[in-house]
Amino acid sequence: MNTLEPARIALLPGDGIGSEVCDAVRIVTEAVGRRVPQAALSWQLLPAGAAHYRDHGEALPESTFEACERADAIFLGAMGLPEVRYPDGTEISPQLDLRERLDLFAGVRPIRTLAGIPPTLADPRAAGIDFVLVREQTEGLFYDRRGTRVDAEGATDTLHVSARGARRISRYAFELAGRRRAAGRGARVTLIDKANVLGSMAYLRARFSEVAADHPDLEHDFAYIDAAALNLVRKPWTFDVMVTENQFGDILSDLCAALVGGMGLAPSADIGATHAMFQPAHGSAPDIAGRGVANPTAAILSAAMMCHHVGRPDTYRRIRRAIARVTLHRKSDLTPD
């Protein structure tokens, strides 16, 4: 992509506060674009989400998906409304459809304390929390999410781990650790699993170990999911890069966000070999939509990650510095959370 041309961003505001945080993202990125013209982004507004499903019978129109395929990156506000469900009772989640159809296998959640925002833990070492949770997003317990088998005796979902999926998420985690080491951060990869009980987790650990052998310059270790949850609460500053199965990562990512101030401060990225999607980690929060109190920080941080991904590292740095100035010096401008 020619970095002198505006990067093409597919914008899906979605539901609830999604449009509000997306408005904030556009204000911030357009302000950078006015100062640095080569950092400009070109936004294409696209319909998707629970409200669109309620009104039109489809959650992710094919035209929206095709536009996402053509874009340099996708930005998503928030999807879902509690009262709008598919006939089987599950929530409307176009973001999961995009992950699966575009093969966005790596869910990336950077967890860093922000200047001026006190971490949840009182220990002074919590001020230095800086790790990344990497979640495999195409397999695990979400693998067969629409193929639940139900009979008179109960319901069964399939947890699937493939050699390809396990190896590529492990490679991503080790490559990320290498980049962090080059930037002066930690360089240890921890696999979070339940290999002492589940054969699928033992299989994941074996494939992870194969990839680890290709990176002898980087440390690696293992933690069972229950012990990892305990230590994330006791001493989260000891983690660097964590990699885990889909469902475990889904649960731990919210716990991790709480350590540094909550979901309103938690950015995320969904990365594949040829496509990438960025979104705040929080939900659509319809109970506060339209009240002007939604925290846009997670969305703005996600947009900064997106800018880095599309070849605008200076925009990434400018946005992070601006957020730090606000959280440190302009506390009267912060949202209630």
Number of C-alpha atoms within 10 A of each C-alpha: 10 9 12 10 13 18 22 20 22 24 27 27 25 26 25 25 28 27 20 22 25 25 16 16 23 16 13 16 21 17 14 20 16 11 10 12 14 17 24 23 21 15 18 16 14 18 19 28 26 28 20 18 20 16 9 11 11 17 25 22 17 11 11 18 20 10 18 25 18 13 19 22 23 26 26 26 28 30 26 27 21 12 10 16 16 13 7 7 9 12 16 26 19 23 22 15 14 20 21 15 12 21 18 22 24 27 28 25 26 22 23 23 21 20 16 15 15 15 22 16 17 9 10 9 13 21 20 15 20 20 25 23 27 30 28 29 29 24 21 26 17 19 18 16 14 10 11 11 11 10 8 5 6 7 9 12 15 15 18 17 22 14 12 10 21 22 20 18 23 30 18 19 29 27 16 19 25 20 14 18 15 11 10 9 14 20 23 24 27 23 25 27 25 22 18 9 10 12 12 17 22 15 16 27 22 16 20 25 18 13 20 21 11 11 15 9 11 17 14 21 12 18 17 16 18 13 12 21 18 11 15 17 15 13 15 22 17 16 20 22 23 27 27 30 28 23 18 20 25 16 11 19 24 16 16 24 23 19 21 25 19 18 22 21 26 27 26 26 25 25 22 16 10 11 19 27 28 27 30 29 23 23 18 23 17 14 9 12 16 12 9 11 14 20 20 23 22 22 31 29 24 28 30 25 24 26 24 15 18 20 15 19 15 15 23 23 14 14 21 16 12 12 17 16 14 15 17 13 12 12 12 9 9 13 13 8 11
